[in-house]
């Protein structure tokens, strides 16, 4: 079970943990122990999250989301499996927390006064320019 908030936890049935051999330095230790941890969450089947939260999670996850609608977090930074497991869980927790926060609604704004003023000024200038092109009436005609 993954505890996200005091009121929200992801049941173990939607989570899967896999291990693999980590790359990088470590000598013989790295060649014989599986310390890299891959934590997977089946987002599509998870009934704990609402659909809008799932959509935000998919958007935030980016390329960590598979075609099967599974969120993958891979951690192989540490030399111990327990540390990698804790870090993978923390990363997933942070991602889910970010998806729980709804986006702020867009505040509609009007056209600024300066923009209106410049538009009308340019419009008046164009009108004056075109009026100056017309025929001039003189008193003799």
Buried (B, 14 or more C-beta within 10 A) or exposed (E): EBEBEEEBEBEEEBBEEEBEEBEEEBEEEBEEBBBBBBBBBBBEEBEBBEEEBBEBBBEBBEEBBEEEBBBBBBBBBBBEBEBBBBBBBEBBBEBBEEBBEEEEEEEEEEEEEEEEEEEEEEEEEEEEEEEEEEEEEEEEE
